[in-house]
Structure formats: C-alpha cells, structure tokens
C-alpha cells in the first residue's frame, strides 16, 4: 500500500467557487480546484504524494492517517 493511501482525499462541488475543490483534511490546508472532477482528483493525489515527500525530506513525522475514518457522517453531524 502506498503511504498516500493512508490519507483521505475529498473532491466536492463548491457552489461558492463554481468548481470542484479537492482537499486532504489532516494532511495539509488548502488544496486544488477546477472544473473537471477527475482532473481535480488526479491533481489532489499528486499534491498528497508531494506533501508526504516534503515531510520525509524535512525529517518530520507525518500527521496521523485519516483514511478509514467516517468523514461523511462526521461532517454531516457538524452541519
């Protein structure tokens, strides 16, 4: 399993921005955006890989994994 698989990757439509927005909660702030959902997801996956590489280059421990957590229900309960 790739190390990046341990981090949730979320792509959702933003009415406010009028495009898809990709993020990886717990790993980095911000993310990527664009009009094509698949392209945003591909870019997000690349950003996750690059972020993990930067952590390793700086000899910093990675944040706790976020995959496997029930983000949808957690976010729904917060709404």
C-alpha positions as CSV (number, residue, x, y, z in Angstrom):
1,X,0.0,0.0,0.0
2,X,1.2,3.5,-0.9
3,X,1.8,5.8,2.0
4,X,-0.6,8.3,0.4
5,X,-3.5,5.8,0.7
6,X,-3.5,6.5,4.4
7,X,-4.9,10.0,3.9
8,X,-8.4,10.8,2.9
9,X,-8.8,12.7,-0.4
10,X,-12.0,14.6,-0.8
11,X,-13.3,16.3,-4.0
12,X,-16.6,18.1,-3.8
13,X,-18.5,20.7,-5.8
14,X,-18.4,24.3,-4.4
15,X,-21.3,26.4,-5.3
16,X,-19.5,29.4,-3.9
17,X,-16.5,28.8,-6.2
18,X,-18.4,27.3,-9.1
19,X,-15.9,24.4,-9.4
20,X,-14.7,21.2,-7.8
21,X,-12.4,21.6,-4.8
22,X,-10.0,18.9,-3.6
23,X,-8.6,18.7,-0.1
24,X,-6.9,16.2,2.2
25,X,-8.0,17.0,5.8
26,X,-5.4,16.5,8.4
27,X,-2.5,16.4,5.9
28,X,-2.5,20.0,4.6
29,X,-4.6,23.1,4.4
30,X,-5.9,24.3,1.1
31,X,-5.9,22.0,-1.9
32,X,-6.7,22.3,-5.5
33,X,-9.7,23.3,-7.7
34,X,-11.0,23.2,-11.2
35,X,-14.0,22.4,-13.5
36,X,-13.2,18.7,-14.1
37,X,-13.8,16.4,-11.1
38,X,-11.4,13.7,-12.4
39,X,-8.6,16.2,-13.1
40,X,-9.0,17.8,-9.6
41,X,-8.8,14.3,-8.0
42,X,-5.6,13.5,-10.0
43,X,-4.0,16.8,-9.0
44,X,-5.1,16.2,-5.4
45,X,-3.4,12.8,-5.4
46,X,-0.2,14.3,-6.7
47,X,-0.3,17.0,-4.0
48,X,-0.7,14.4,-1.3
49,X,2.4,12.5,-2.7
50,X,4.4,15.7,-2.8
51,X,3.4,16.7,0.7
52,X,4.4,13.3,2.1
53,X,7.8,13.7,0.3
54,X,8.3,17.1,1.8
55,X,7.6,15.7,5.3
56,X,10.2,13.0,4.7
57,X,12.8,15.4,3.2
58,X,12.5,17.6,6.4
59,X,12.6,14.5,8.7
60,X,9.3,15.4,10.2
61,X,6.7,12.9,11.3
62,X,3.6,12.6,9.2
63,X,0.3,13.6,10.7
64,X,-2.0,10.7,11.9
65,X,-3.6,8.8,9.0
66,X,-7.1,10.0,8.0
67,X,-8.3,7.2,5.7
68,X,-10.8,4.8,7.0
69,X,-12.4,7.4,9.2
70,X,-16.1,8.2,8.6
71,X,-15.7,11.7,7.3
72,X,-19.1,11.9,5.6
73,X,-21.0,11.1,8.8
74,X,-18.7,13.3,10.9
75,X,-19.2,16.2,8.6
76,X,-22.9,15.6,8.4
77,X,-23.2,15.7,12.2
78,X,-21.3,19.0,12.3
79,X,-23.7,20.7,9.8
